[in-house]
């Protein structure tokens, strides 16, 4: 069975969404990440599952994924207050830029030597899996009802908002190099720096202008109470697309817009936040359902060994090394660095980015997508299940105030 119309896709996604929501109590009892459940449901009804539904429209999946990711980042911005931003901005900024570059480079170089793959293709793989998915991490932390000490939660939250645009740029750059068979030299990489500056610069400008503009309109115009949240959503999507049209980072723009809107908005702040928190859940779930449906499980068999090696390098070497290098100048203690190095959870973003080289005109095929899919599954299983265990082992879970008072 093929999915050949948006209407059928919506019906399918809605049905799977409802089924997944009804099954979440089972996932909670098992301690499994909710998002992994939805990914499995998508695979179950796919071409190799009981549903037998064939969905292989990568361009459509990319368009849906871009909108979902934009809404997730906007919600993340709305969740980031000014105190959090000031407290975690410096380490999170370094992790989001230098950390992603280091992680991507370490993965790419090691995969190049281990599997004898062309360096440009292995670096492309590193770029795709280079960014963390802290939105998924925070859903898991909420699921476990964990509050972290020492501002670690804030660092993860801010890092999440600004590391995706960096990974997206690195992916697009490496796709251009691979597709055009450009020499992988310093001069080639330097030639992309103006584009990086443009992406980040326009993203910041778009986010700031859009955030302040949206706040002014919301504060001054009397709308029906129920319209404030949809107005904010429409503003976010407008800013995302306008910034992208002008070759800026729309993802960075919507995150910054969300941060400013939370800080400047005076009307219906709680209502808008709750609406977008729910919308972020929906976006994550739809994204995971769609990506589960997009993959062909039988084709994963040949890529499982390489995918597991990439996952191991990423979890046990690349992310921890990058984290220690980035955070040592901030005199952050070893336990905090260890935890941040371990919870570099990979979620929907790497799978979404893996679509880009597949739909491009270059030599990368669906096996690349399958490798990244295996990496994400391994990350959700191992890191997703162990987050609370590692936090407790390192003594980083903040105890309730009442318990602290009783202890004193």
KOLTI-800098 format. One line per field, with one value per residue (C-alpha): residue number from 1; residue in three letters; x, y, z. Coordinates in Angstrom, 2 decimals. Layout:
<atoms>
seq = (NUM,...) .
type = (ALA,...) .
x = (X,...) .
y = (Y,...) .
z = (Z,...) .
</atoms>
This chain:
<atoms>
seq = (1,2,3,4,5,6,7,8,9,10,11,12,13,14,15,16,17,18,19,20,21,22,23,24,25,26,27,28,29,30,31,32,33,34,35,36,37,38,39,40,41,42,43,44,45,46,47,48,49,50,51,52,53,54,55,56,57,58,59,60,61,62,63,64,65,66,67,68,69,70,71,72,73,74,75,76,77,78,79,80,81,82,83,84,85,86,87,88,89,90,91,92,93,94,95,96,97,98,99,100,101,102,103,104,105,106,107,108,109,110,111,112,113,114,115,116,117,118,119,120,121,122,123,124,125,126,127,128,129,130,131,132,133,134,135,136,137,138,139,140,141,142,143,144,145,146,147,148,149,150,151,152,153,154,155,156,157,158,159,160,161,162,163,164,165,166,167,168,169,170,171,172,173,174,175,176,177,178,179,180,181,182,183,184,185,186,187,188,189,190,191,192,193,194,195,196,197,198,199,200,201,202,203,204,205,206,207,208,209,210,211,212,213,214,215,216,217,218,219,220,221,222,223,224,225,226,227,228,229,230,231,232,233,234,235,236,237,238,239,240,241,242,243,244,245,246,247,248,249,250,251,252,253,254,255,256,257,258,259,260,261,262,263,264,265,266,267,268,269,270,271,272,273,274,275,276,277,278,279,280,281,282,283,284,285,286,287,288,289,290,291,292,293,294,295,296,297,298,299,300,301,302,303,304,305,306,307,308,309,310,311,312,313,314,315,316,317,318,319,320,321,322,323,324,325,326,327,328,329,330,331,332,333,334,335,336,337,338,339,340,341,342,343,344,345,346,347,348,349,350,351,352,353,354,355,356,357,358,359,360,361,362,363,364,365,366,367,368,369,370,371,372,373,374,375,376,377,378,379,380,381,382,383,384,385,386,387,388,389,390,391,392,393,394,395,396,397,398,399,400,401,402,403,404,405,406,407,408) .
type = (UNK,UNK,UNK,UNK,UNK,UNK,UNK,UNK,UNK,UNK,UNK,UNK,UNK,UNK,UNK,UNK,UNK,UNK,UNK,UNK,UNK,UNK,UNK,UNK,UNK,UNK,UNK,UNK,UNK,UNK,UNK,UNK,UNK,UNK,UNK,UNK,UNK,UNK,UNK,UNK,UNK,UNK,UNK,UNK,UNK,UNK,UNK,UNK,UNK,UNK,UNK,UNK,UNK,UNK,UNK,UNK,UNK,UNK,UNK,UNK,UNK,UNK,UNK,UNK,UNK,UNK,UNK,UNK,UNK,UNK,UNK,UNK,UNK,UNK,UNK,UNK,UNK,UNK,UNK,UNK,UNK,UNK,UNK,UNK,UNK,UNK,UNK,UNK,UNK,UNK,UNK,UNK,UNK,UNK,UNK,UNK,UNK,UNK,UNK,UNK,UNK,UNK,UNK,UNK,UNK,UNK,UNK,UNK,UNK,UNK,UNK,UNK,UNK,UNK,UNK,UNK,UNK,UNK,UNK,UNK,UNK,UNK,UNK,UNK,UNK,UNK,UNK,UNK,UNK,UNK,UNK,UNK,UNK,UNK,UNK,UNK,UNK,UNK,UNK,UNK,UNK,UNK,UNK,UNK,UNK,UNK,UNK,UNK,UNK,UNK,UNK,UNK,UNK,UNK,UNK,UNK,UNK,UNK,UNK,UNK,UNK,UNK,UNK,UNK,UNK,UNK,UNK,UNK,UNK,UNK,UNK,UNK,UNK,UNK,UNK,UNK,UNK,UNK,UNK,UNK,UNK,UNK,UNK,UNK,UNK,UNK,UNK,UNK,UNK,UNK,UNK,UNK,UNK,UNK,UNK,UNK,UNK,UNK,UNK,UNK,UNK,UNK,UNK,UNK,UNK,UNK,UNK,UNK,UNK,UNK,UNK,UNK,UNK,UNK,UNK,UNK,UNK,UNK,UNK,UNK,UNK,UNK,UNK,UNK,UNK,UNK,UNK,UNK,UNK,UNK,UNK,UNK,UNK,UNK,UNK,UNK,UNK,UNK,UNK,UNK,UNK,UNK,UNK,UNK,UNK,UNK,UNK,UNK,UNK,UNK,UNK,UNK,UNK,UNK,UNK,UNK,UNK,UNK,UNK,UNK,UNK,UNK,UNK,UNK,UNK,UNK,UNK,UNK,UNK,UNK,UNK,UNK,UNK,UNK,UNK,UNK,UNK,UNK,UNK,UNK,UNK,UNK,UNK,UNK,UNK,UNK,UNK,UNK,UNK,UNK,UNK,UNK,UNK,UNK,UNK,UNK,UNK,UNK,UNK,UNK,UNK,UNK,UNK,UNK,UNK,UNK,UNK,UNK,UNK,UNK,UNK,UNK,UNK,UNK,UNK,UNK,UNK,UNK,UNK,UNK,UNK,UNK,UNK,UNK,UNK,UNK,UNK,UNK,UNK,UNK,UNK,UNK,UNK,UNK,UNK,UNK,UNK,UNK,UNK,UNK,UNK,UNK,UNK,UNK,UNK,UNK,UNK,UNK,UNK,UNK,UNK,UNK,UNK,UNK,UNK,UNK,UNK,UNK,UNK,UNK,UNK,UNK,UNK,UNK,UNK,UNK,UNK,UNK,UNK,UNK,UNK,UNK,UNK,UNK,UNK,UNK,UNK,UNK,UNK,UNK,UNK,UNK,UNK,UNK,UNK,UNK,UNK,UNK,UNK,UNK,UNK,UNK,UNK,UNK,UNK,UNK,UNK,UNK,UNK,UNK,UNK,UNK,UNK,UNK,UNK,UNK,UNK,UNK) .
x = (0.00,1.34,0.71,-0.02,-2.01,-1.64,-5.15,-4.32,-1.08,-2.97,-5.49,-2.67,-0.65,-3.70,-4.59,-1.03,-0.78,-3.88,-2.65,0.73,-0.83,-2.92,0.20,2.33,1.42,3.01,6.16,6.24,6.11,8.92,10.97,11.20,11.48,8.08,9.58,11.11,7.61,6.31,9.28,8.55,4.85,5.77,8.00,5.32,2.76,5.35,6.21,7.76,5.24,1.65,0.33,2.30,2.21,4.91,5.99,9.21,8.58,11.78,11.12,7.68,9.19,11.79,9.14,7.05,10.17,11.33,8.01,7.92,11.50,10.78,7.82,9.90,12.64,10.14,8.65,12.16,12.72,9.48,10.67,13.96,13.68,16.23,17.78,18.36,19.85,22.27,23.33,23.97,24.65,28.47,29.01,25.95,27.12,30.56,29.02,26.57,29.21,32.67,31.23,29.21,32.20,34.53,32.00,31.35,35.06,35.99,33.21,34.04,37.79,37.45,34.82,37.09,39.92,37.80,35.64,37.93,35.22,36.00,36.75,34.16,31.39,32.50,32.60,29.10,28.00,29.68,27.90,24.50,24.88,26.81,24.03,22.19,18.42,17.83,14.11,14.03,16.29,13.93,10.91,12.73,13.73,10.11,9.00,11.38,10.49,14.18,15.46,19.21,21.64,24.18,22.18,22.83,19.24,19.55,22.79,21.15,18.12,20.09,22.48,19.49,18.24,21.47,23.23,20.72,21.44,25.17,24.61,22.28,24.89,27.65,25.38,24.48,28.15,29.29,26.45,27.64,31.22,30.21,27.77,30.18,33.20,35.06,38.53,38.40,40.94,41.26,40.49,37.28,36.13,37.07,35.02,31.88,32.58,30.71,27.67,27.97,28.22,25.18,23.19,23.94,23.75,20.43,19.09,19.90,18.50,15.34,14.80,15.34,13.19,10.48,10.49,10.22,7.69,5.49,5.70,4.64,1.64,0.56,0.89,-0.95,-3.70,-6.76,-7.56,-9.85,-7.97,-7.89,-6.10,-2.89,-1.29,-2.18,-0.98,2.39,2.57,1.80,4.42,7.02,6.31,6.40,9.76,11.12,10.18,11.12,14.54,15.08,14.08,16.81,19.36,19.42,19.00,15.26,15.77,17.99,15.55,12.51,14.43,15.58,12.07,10.69,13.23,12.45,8.72,8.77,10.75,8.71,5.21,2.73,-0.59,-1.55,2.03,1.01,-1.63,0.80,3.47,1.09,-0.22,3.26,4.40,1.60,2.41,6.04,4.90,2.72,5.54,8.01,5.54,4.48,8.12,9.05,5.99,6.78,10.47,9.57,7.24,9.90,12.48,12.41,13.38,14.56,17.08,18.54,20.16,23.15,23.76,23.39,27.11,28.31,25.50,26.41,30.09,29.18,26.89,29.65,32.18,29.65,28.53,31.80,34.43,33.32,30.70,32.59,35.90,34.22,32.41,35.58,37.46,34.64,33.77,37.17,37.80,34.61,36.00,32.98,33.52,34.27,30.88,28.96,31.12,30.72,26.93,26.73,29.04,26.83,23.42,24.20,20.98,20.31,16.69,14.70,17.16,19.91,17.32,15.81,19.25,19.99,17.19,19.11,21.91,19.41,17.21,20.20,21.65,24.81,25.94,24.47,21.63,19.14,21.76,23.14,19.71,19.56,22.94,21.82,18.55,20.48,22.61,19.49,17.86,21.04,21.20,17.56,17.94,21.20,21.30,17.55,17.17,20.24,19.84,18.23,20.62,23.71,22.32,21.74,25.12,26.86,24.72,23.30,19.59,18.25,16.30,12.95,13.16,11.16,13.58,16.57,14.96,14.26,17.83,19.10) .
y = (0.00,3.44,6.78,9.00,11.90,14.36,13.48,9.83,10.75,12.94,10.16,7.68,9.99,10.90,7.26,6.33,9.36,8.30,4.73,5.90,8.16,5.27,3.10,5.64,4.19,0.92,2.77,4.58,1.30,-0.12,3.05,3.37,6.80,7.84,8.88,5.46,4.02,6.22,5.39,1.69,2.21,3.91,0.99,-1.52,-0.18,0.39,-1.66,-4.53,-4.40,-5.47,-2.34,-2.90,0.83,2.01,5.59,6.58,10.22,11.74,15.29,15.36,13.95,16.73,19.46,18.03,17.53,21.13,22.54,20.18,21.03,24.77,24.44,22.37,24.99,27.82,26.02,25.52,29.26,29.95,27.60,29.49,32.41,35.23,33.88,30.50,32.12,34.29,31.40,28.88,31.01,30.82,27.05,26.20,28.47,26.83,23.35,24.22,25.51,24.20,21.03,20.13,20.78,18.67,15.86,15.79,15.84,13.05,10.79,11.52,10.93,7.70,6.30,7.19,5.06,2.22,1.60,3.07,5.45,8.62,11.36,13.74,11.15,10.15,13.82,14.21,11.36,13.05,16.33,14.64,12.99,15.87,17.71,16.63,16.45,18.03,18.29,14.50,14.62,16.92,14.84,11.92,14.00,15.07,11.48,10.48,13.65,14.57,18.05,18.49,20.36,23.04,24.45,21.38,21.35,24.98,24.27,21.41,23.55,26.49,24.18,22.54,25.80,26.79,23.56,22.39,25.33,24.57,20.90,21.87,24.20,21.57,19.00,21.32,22.27,18.65,17.72,20.47,19.20,15.56,16.31,18.62,16.42,19.46,18.93,18.59,21.31,24.26,26.69,24.82,24.90,28.57,29.39,28.37,30.72,33.68,31.45,30.38,34.03,34.83,31.92,32.82,36.59,36.59,34.00,36.25,39.34,37.52,36.13,39.44,41.49,38.85,38.32,42.00,42.60,39.72,40.86,44.42,43.15,40.71,43.34,46.12,44.41,43.12,39.74,37.01,35.11,31.92,33.62,34.64,31.20,30.53,34.06,33.27,29.99,31.72,34.36,31.68,29.91,33.24,34.15,30.67,30.78,34.42,33.93,30.73,32.45,35.04,32.26,32.72,30.03,29.85,27.35,29.74,32.57,30.79,29.80,33.37,34.61,32.29,33.46,37.15,36.58,34.91,37.81,40.65,39.22,40.46,39.02,35.38,34.22,31.03,30.15,30.64,28.56,25.68,25.68,25.46,22.88,20.63,21.56,20.59,17.16,16.74,17.83,15.39,12.53,13.18,13.48,10.15,8.40,9.67,8.75,5.28,4.90,6.17,3.54,0.01,-2.31,-5.14,-2.80,-1.93,-5.36,-4.58,-1.24,-2.35,-3.17,0.18,2.04,0.51,1.37,4.97,5.09,3.73,6.26,9.04,8.11,6.92,9.02,11.95,13.62,13.15,14.38,17.41,18.16,18.02,20.26,22.81,22.98,22.76,26.53,27.19,25.24,22.99,19.99,16.55,15.04,17.80,17.44,13.66,13.92,16.50,14.30,11.27,12.84,13.87,12.12,11.76,12.01,13.15,15.84,13.50,11.37,14.55,15.77,12.37,13.08,16.03,14.05,11.39,13.88,15.75,14.96,13.38,9.77,9.26,6.73,5.42,3.28,6.51,7.26,3.73,4.08,7.27,5.60,2.81,5.41,7.16,3.90,2.93,6.36,6.28,2.78,3.18,6.87,7.31,4.46,5.40,9.18,8.98,6.20,8.22,11.40,9.54,7.79,11.16,12.77,15.41,15.10,18.05,16.97,18.58,21.61,19.84,16.92,19.27,21.14,17.93,16.87,20.12) .
z = (0.00,-0.96,0.69,-2.29,-0.84,2.06,3.26,3.67,5.41,7.90,8.60,9.12,11.38,13.45,14.01,14.94,17.20,19.14,19.40,20.66,23.30,24.59,24.85,26.73,30.18,29.05,27.99,31.32,33.25,31.13,31.56,27.77,26.11,24.74,21.41,20.86,21.22,18.41,16.22,16.67,15.92,12.66,11.72,12.74,10.27,7.56,4.52,6.50,9.33,9.83,8.10,4.90,4.15,1.78,2.37,0.63,-0.23,1.19,-0.12,1.57,4.75,4.68,4.36,7.21,9.32,8.80,10.02,13.01,13.99,13.71,16.09,18.53,18.60,19.02,22.01,23.38,23.14,25.00,27.76,28.16,30.57,30.77,34.00,32.37,29.29,31.25,33.47,30.71,27.63,27.55,28.03,25.93,23.12,23.03,23.15,20.38,17.97,18.86,20.40,17.31,15.03,17.20,17.56,13.81,13.01,15.45,14.16,10.53,10.85,12.83,10.46,7.53,8.93,10.34,7.26,4.57,3.41,1.47,3.99,2.60,2.97,6.47,7.53,6.10,8.34,11.30,10.53,10.40,13.81,15.37,17.19,20.31,20.51,23.90,23.18,23.34,26.41,28.25,27.39,29.00,32.04,32.46,32.03,34.86,36.86,37.19,38.07,37.63,39.86,38.93,36.02,33.87,32.67,31.60,29.74,27.85,27.02,25.61,23.75,22.09,20.68,18.96,18.00,15.39,13.01,13.24,12.41,9.57,8.10,8.40,6.72,3.84,3.40,3.29,0.92,-1.45,-1.23,-1.81,-4.63,-6.51,-5.68,-4.40,-2.94,0.83,1.57,3.91,1.10,0.28,3.90,4.27,1.17,3.10,6.03,4.48,4.12,7.76,8.85,6.72,8.12,11.73,11.24,9.41,11.83,14.79,13.09,12.00,15.47,17.25,14.86,14.76,18.51,19.40,16.62,17.74,21.38,20.46,18.51,21.20,23.94,22.10,20.12,21.93,20.46,21.73,24.43,22.38,19.48,21.24,21.07,17.40,16.58,18.16,16.20,12.89,13.69,14.34,11.05,9.18,10.71,9.99,6.31,5.68,7.25,5.25,1.99,2.55,3.19,6.95,9.59,10.12,12.93,14.88,14.18,15.64,18.77,19.40,18.61,21.29,23.88,23.24,23.12,26.53,27.97,26.39,26.13,28.78,27.61,28.09,28.68,30.46,27.88,24.99,26.76,27.49,23.92,22.43,24.95,23.70,20.11,20.69,21.92,18.84,16.53,18.10,17.95,14.34,13.35,14.95,13.52,10.04,10.28,11.54,8.58,6.18,7.05,5.63,8.51,6.26,4.64,8.04,8.45,6.25,7.98,11.62,12.16,10.84,12.59,15.94,15.48,14.64,17.70,19.96,18.67,19.11,22.64,24.18,22.38,20.24,22.43,25.74,24.28,22.68,25.95,28.08,25.62,25.46,29.16,30.87,30.46,32.46,35.43,35.43,37.68,36.28,37.21,35.42,32.33,32.39,32.56,29.76,27.70,28.21,27.60,24.06,23.08,19.36,18.26,15.27,14.13,12.79,10.98,9.52,8.42,6.83,4.37,2.86,1.14,0.07,-1.82,-3.26,-6.68,-5.29,-4.82,-1.33,-1.25,1.32,3.06,4.51,5.99,7.41,9.14,10.85,11.82,13.58,15.40,16.72,17.83,19.70,21.35,22.44,23.84,25.72,26.62,26.88,29.36,31.40,31.86,35.29,36.37,35.39,37.01,40.30,40.12,39.71,42.44,40.10,40.86,42.82,45.88,46.77,49.08,51.79,51.82,52.05,54.94,56.83,56.28,57.84) .
</atoms>
